[in-house]
Amino acid sequence: MKRKKYILVILILLILMFVIKYAFVSEDYKQTENLIDKTPELVLNANDLTNAYVKNEENSNKLYAGKIIEVIGIVEETTTLNNRNTIILASEHNSFGVICDINPNFTTEFNQIQKNQKIQVKGICKGFLKDVILLNCSIELKPNE
């Protein structure tokens, strides 16, 4: 009898974990709202954002994670891996940068971007995994200064 209860509890926990994971994953994919008209909570450059996370990730998550932020930086690389348009903004730390997952509505702007071009992106900060991660980014092209 105890074994059946144990198996039932394990089964319920597994189902609950899958439901929660599905809810969070599907919510991330639903975030295709155009942020171009949204007012960012913070505006900073790629170096400042990266430096903040390198110095104190926990504090930076409190300041930036989950918020709409605007970041100005220099394009280090663009990729279309897994049919996702992604821009990497350079920082003074060679090992770190800002990864910007681009909203599909900005494919035209993405295709115009060149390496070493100065751009401004607005996205939802998700945190730091060797690079700062921004999702659902809008792009504003800037002439090189």
C-alpha beads as a LAMMPS data file, in Angstrom:
LAMMPS data file: protein, C-alpha beads

145 atoms
144 bonds

1 atom types
1 bond types

-500.0 500.0 xlo xhi
-500.0 500.0 ylo yhi
-500.0 500.0 zlo zhi

Masses

1 110.0

Atoms # bond

1 1 1 0.000 0.000 0.000
2 1 1 2.833 2.401 0.868
3 1 1 4.526 1.632 -2.411
4 1 1 1.401 2.620 -4.390
5 1 1 1.192 5.935 -2.512
6 1 1 4.883 6.556 -3.147
7 1 1 4.514 5.884 -6.880
8 1 1 1.400 8.076 -7.036
9 1 1 3.209 10.985 -5.337
10 1 1 6.174 10.647 -7.715
11 1 1 3.842 10.525 -10.717
12 1 1 1.957 13.635 -9.567
13 1 1 5.233 15.512 -9.012
14 1 1 6.496 14.587 -12.480
15 1 1 3.254 15.707 -14.105
16 1 1 3.365 18.958 -12.150
17 1 1 6.965 19.597 -13.257
18 1 1 6.061 19.071 -16.919
19 1 1 3.027 21.363 -16.657
20 1 1 5.086 24.133 -15.045
21 1 1 7.903 23.763 -17.580
22 1 1 5.441 23.837 -20.479
23 1 1 3.806 26.981 -19.090
24 1 1 7.127 28.825 -18.815
25 1 1 8.528 27.649 -22.159
26 1 1 5.355 28.421 -24.074
27 1 1 5.183 31.858 -22.390
28 1 1 8.687 32.690 -23.669
29 1 1 7.661 31.766 -27.210
30 1 1 4.502 33.861 -26.952
31 1 1 6.511 36.996 -26.196
32 1 1 6.521 38.387 -29.709
33 1 1 4.942 41.668 -28.716
34 1 1 6.558 44.572 -30.527
35 1 1 8.598 46.481 -27.941
36 1 1 9.466 49.404 -30.226
37 1 1 6.685 51.568 -28.759
38 1 1 7.310 50.469 -25.163
39 1 1 9.232 52.770 -22.852
40 1 1 12.323 51.027 -21.498
41 1 1 12.858 50.958 -17.756
42 1 1 16.596 51.490 -18.258
43 1 1 18.884 52.703 -21.043
44 1 1 22.564 51.775 -21.016
45 1 1 25.409 50.704 -23.253
46 1 1 26.572 47.130 -23.778
47 1 1 29.783 47.649 -21.778
48 1 1 27.961 48.966 -18.713
49 1 1 25.434 46.121 -18.793
50 1 1 28.107 43.450 -19.204
51 1 1 30.329 45.003 -16.519
52 1 1 27.436 45.040 -14.066
53 1 1 26.798 41.314 -14.575
54 1 1 30.491 40.393 -14.430
55 1 1 30.930 42.290 -11.141
56 1 1 27.749 41.119 -9.389
57 1 1 25.346 38.801 -11.187
58 1 1 22.886 38.527 -8.303
59 1 1 22.514 42.290 -7.904
60 1 1 22.305 42.772 -11.679
61 1 1 19.487 40.239 -11.912
62 1 1 17.573 42.290 -9.349
63 1 1 18.162 45.452 -11.390
64 1 1 17.643 44.168 -14.940
65 1 1 16.083 40.677 -15.182
66 1 1 12.520 40.665 -16.475
67 1 1 12.627 44.352 -17.384
68 1 1 12.482 46.057 -20.766
69 1 1 15.880 47.642 -21.281
70 1 1 17.444 49.539 -24.147
71 1 1 21.067 48.770 -24.969
72 1 1 23.365 50.650 -27.330
73 1 1 26.370 48.786 -28.663
74 1 1 28.589 47.694 -31.521
75 1 1 27.651 44.578 -33.494
76 1 1 30.233 41.853 -33.065
77 1 1 28.325 39.127 -34.910
78 1 1 24.933 38.217 -36.378
79 1 1 23.586 34.675 -36.668
80 1 1 20.477 32.907 -37.913
81 1 1 21.047 29.655 -36.027
82 1 1 17.875 27.559 -35.568
83 1 1 15.886 30.066 -37.660
84 1 1 16.335 32.693 -34.914
85 1 1 17.840 36.061 -35.766
86 1 1 20.448 36.860 -33.143
87 1 1 22.841 39.763 -32.682
88 1 1 25.857 39.723 -30.388
89 1 1 26.926 43.128 -29.117
90 1 1 30.592 43.488 -28.203
91 1 1 31.871 44.521 -24.795
92 1 1 35.286 45.366 -23.417
93 1 1 35.370 41.860 -21.925
94 1 1 36.474 39.613 -24.782
95 1 1 34.738 36.602 -23.251
96 1 1 31.387 38.319 -22.638
97 1 1 28.847 40.309 -24.631
98 1 1 25.132 40.896 -25.020
99 1 1 23.107 38.331 -26.988
100 1 1 19.971 39.846 -28.513
101 1 1 17.290 37.455 -29.764
102 1 1 15.454 39.529 -32.375
103 1 1 11.673 39.753 -32.680
104 1 1 10.618 38.258 -36.072
105 1 1 8.973 41.588 -36.990
106 1 1 12.466 43.105 -37.334
107 1 1 13.866 40.770 -39.996
108 1 1 14.287 43.633 -42.490
109 1 1 16.349 45.650 -40.013
110 1 1 18.299 42.539 -39.007
111 1 1 19.261 41.889 -42.632
112 1 1 20.685 45.428 -42.939
113 1 1 23.035 45.090 -39.980
114 1 1 26.771 44.888 -40.554
115 1 1 29.618 43.945 -38.270
116 1 1 31.008 46.899 -36.256
117 1 1 27.813 48.888 -36.800
118 1 1 26.425 50.840 -33.855
119 1 1 22.836 49.847 -33.077
120 1 1 20.256 50.252 -30.368
121 1 1 18.149 47.305 -29.245
122 1 1 15.264 47.110 -26.836
123 1 1 14.399 43.798 -25.242
124 1 1 13.499 41.873 -22.125
125 1 1 16.559 41.038 -20.046
126 1 1 16.592 37.380 -19.026
127 1 1 19.884 37.283 -17.146
128 1 1 23.448 36.130 -17.647
129 1 1 24.828 32.875 -19.067
130 1 1 28.388 33.872 -20.024
131 1 1 26.656 36.661 -21.974
132 1 1 23.778 38.923 -21.034
133 1 1 20.595 37.637 -22.712
134 1 1 17.918 39.935 -24.190
135 1 1 14.769 38.426 -25.725
136 1 1 12.146 39.751 -28.138
137 1 1 14.392 42.614 -29.210
138 1 1 13.438 45.471 -31.470
139 1 1 16.205 47.142 -33.487
140 1 1 16.949 50.762 -34.198
141 1 1 19.755 51.194 -36.683
142 1 1 22.168 54.013 -35.886
143 1 1 24.642 55.608 -38.250
144 1 1 28.209 54.877 -37.205
145 1 1 29.639 57.754 -35.245

Bonds

1 1 1 2
2 1 2 3
3 1 3 4
4 1 4 5
5 1 5 6
6 1 6 7
7 1 7 8
8 1 8 9
9 1 9 10
10 1 10 11
11 1 11 12
12 1 12 13
13 1 13 14
14 1 14 15
15 1 15 16
16 1 16 17
17 1 17 18
18 1 18 19
19 1 19 20
20 1 20 21
21 1 21 22
22 1 22 23
23 1 23 24
24 1 24 25
25 1 25 26
26 1 26 27
27 1 27 28
28 1 28 29
29 1 29 30
30 1 30 31
31 1 31 32
32 1 32 33
33 1 33 34
34 1 34 35
35 1 35 36
36 1 36 37
37 1 37 38
38 1 38 39
39 1 39 40
40 1 40 41
41 1 41 42
42 1 42 43
43 1 43 44
44 1 44 45
45 1 45 46
46 1 46 47
47 1 47 48
48 1 48 49
49 1 49 50
50 1 50 51
51 1 51 52
52 1 52 53
53 1 53 54
54 1 54 55
55 1 55 56
56 1 56 57
57 1 57 58
58 1 58 59
59 1 59 60
60 1 60 61
61 1 61 62
62 1 62 63
63 1 63 64
64 1 64 65
65 1 65 66
66 1 66 67
67 1 67 68
68 1 68 69
69 1 69 70
70 1 70 71
71 1 71 72
72 1 72 73
73 1 73 74
74 1 74 75
75 1 75 76
76 1 76 77
77 1 77 78
78 1 78 79
79 1 79 80
80 1 80 81
81 1 81 82
82 1 82 83
83 1 83 84
84 1 84 85
85 1 85 86
86 1 86 87
87 1 87 88
88 1 88 89
89 1 89 90
90 1 90 91
91 1 91 92
92 1 92 93
93 1 93 94
94 1 94 95
95 1 95 96
96 1 96 97
97 1 97 98
98 1 98 99
99 1 99 100
100 1 100 101
101 1 101 102
102 1 102 103
103 1 103 104
104 1 104 105
105 1 105 106
106 1 106 107
107 1 107 108
108 1 108 109
109 1 109 110
110 1 110 111
111 1 111 112
112 1 112 113
113 1 113 114
114 1 114 115
115 1 115 116
116 1 116 117
117 1 117 118
118 1 118 119
119 1 119 120
120 1 120 121
121 1 121 122
122 1 122 123
123 1 123 124
124 1 124 125
125 1 125 126
126 1 126 127
127 1 127 128
128 1 128 129
129 1 129 130
130 1 130 131
131 1 131 132
132 1 132 133
133 1 133 134
134 1 134 135
135 1 135 136
136 1 136 137
137 1 137 138
138 1 138 139
139 1 139 140
140 1 140 141
141 1 141 142
142 1 142 143
143 1 143 144
144 1 144 145
